[in-house]
Amino acid sequence: MIRFDAVTKSYSRNPRPALNAVSMEILKGEFVFLVGASGSGKSSFLRLVLKEEKPTRGDIHVLGQHLNSLSTRKVPYFRRNLGVVFQDFRLLPQKTVFDNVAFTLQVIGKSRGFIQEAVPDVLKMVGLGGKSNRFPHELSGGEQQRVAIARAIVNKPAILLADEPTGNLDPATSAGIMTLLERINLGGTTVIMATHDAGIVDQMKRRVVELTHGQIVRDERQGGYQTQAIPVQGFGLEGRVS
Amino acid sequence: MRLGLVLGEAANGLRRNVSMVISVVLVTFISLTFVGAAILLQMQIGEMKGYWYDRAQVAIFMCTATDTTGNCTQSEATPDQIAIVEEQLESATLAPFVASYEYEDHDQAFANFQDQFEDSAVVGFVTPDLLNESFRVNLNDPAQADILIEKLSGFAGVQDVADQRGYLDQIFNVLNAASYTAIGLATLMLIAAVLLIATTIRLSAFSRRREIGIMRLVGASNRFIQTPFILEGVFAALIGSVLAGGAIVAIVHFFVRGYLAEALAATTTTLVGLDEALLVVPILIAVGAVLAAASAGFAISRYLKV
């Protein structure tokens, strides 16, 4: 589903790469937490999966596409198979909840009939059935994030990328969001979530990939935010200390 | 569905940016009016050339008793000398170039002179024998006057061989300079228009960067994202082009056909008319639309880099 082969990503201003020879594979239907300090490369990882960036070295395959050689023209069509959720929601303030979700479908050319059917469905699924005519500023943070999730999954993507989706939310609201993401995952969507929230990671018992200074220092099935086991890769210890 | 959405987005952008759109309209309007005026001026020159060059003759002036220039030695050209020149015009070498010629003697020259300067006091001082007798030659191709000049200038009794196109060329040079000035101004204004369109579109894109970001994220095609912006630029420029086209038609109708035609009625020269103006209008509209589309497309492209 997603495969990184020795992927290095360097930014021109920074001598230290954001990702350093990362190799990993994420399978269909998995729920993966990306953990690590700020600047450890989590966001770079997500941006590379989205092909918002090109890797400096190494190969990336997502959904059977070799991203290194995917032409610019085909990128939009590739992205239709991915959903993305951000910490800051990124809703359009002038549009209602319904229009925010419908916008996604409009701009990829879905028919009016499809939109009229799919949007209420997905809003009901994320628990916003009665609020489709509200504007984002009339909603709580948790509800706004639900709108953002609805927007990300309304097109039934194979992969959902979430960049600290609970970063702005209180624990109770976060738990609600996680339940929602879990439900989406049960529906067969691969979910990759970058997070700092130790409580959530510990509670969910899912695969955890820890990045430090752009390198994978831990890849654990059913792991916690801090590992109980010995790290799978030897160079992890040094990274943990700093 | 998609078309409606694209048009709606473009209309939104126009509404949000009214002042910039108005400035784009004005700048394209003025610059394209200059372009149109330059094109019309070139057409006018072309028409005048066609008209006057056909009428331009080569004049072979024969000596009078007072001339000292050319081959003259203060003696009147003898009938023999005149006959030799005429013989040359009939000869195998020159005849193919000559369409027709006529001989103007002193009395005819004097009559013409009186006609031309009837209001002037100089008529009183001139007598027929002061005016050159001349051959007036119409050429098949007025551009080949040099052949005659070369061939005939050296004959005895010939004061001068003059190509009347020389006088016309000065007029055309002035008109040409005017049209080049118009083109120069138009180019400057067009550069300003292009930059202004690019800036307007960039502003518009900046105010919609959230939407653009989301569109890119959810996989809207680049063409779908950029089309509203290009339409926005093209629409503003089109209004300017149409105004410029209207201005050109108005100039031709009221100034050229109205004022100039009346003022120049006596000279019976041809002037550009509405036919030519209507030929210029689509050119202006096409130039406006293409430039706007190109600069808007260029401006928006940086928002579409993957």
Interface residues (C-beta under 8 A of the other chain):
Chain A: L50 K51 E52 T72 R73 V75 P76 Y77 F78 R79 R80 N81 L82 V84 R90 L92 F103 T104 Q106 V107 I108 G109 S111 R112 R151 N155
Chain B: M1 R2 L5 R210 E211 G213 I214 M215 R216 L217 V218 G219 A220 S221 N222 F224 I225 V306
